[in-house]
Amino acid sequence: MSMTEAGAKYRLPELFRTKGELLLRQNPNDGTAERWFKRAVTRARDEGTKSLELRAALSLARLYCNRGSDEEAHDLLAPVYACFTEGLDTRDLVEAKEVVDQLT
């Protein structure tokens, strides 16, 4: 596998998440975005890329919140956020903490 292929593979969770965000903007009531967010979370988890897992989980948790599924959002996002001990002032972690705190 070339470096380019390896880099592209590493970015797949973010591409899946972005596709979900775009689909959500097009049709918020369609379940397609949720499937792409779940795919992004799973892929990032499988690859061990915690930062990408956090971003995907945050997108999916927001979707759940908008649907009124706060408990499901919390159960998804809180454990991912809890894995981080450094960089807590980064944008993604600050946003994740805000969502987790709102759900607690």
Secondary structure as UniProt FT lines:
FT   HELIX           3..10
FT   HELIX           12..26
FT   TURN            28..29
FT   HELIX           32..47
FT   HELIX           50..66
FT   TURN            67..68
FT   HELIX           70..82
FT   TURN            88..89
FT   HELIX           91..103
//
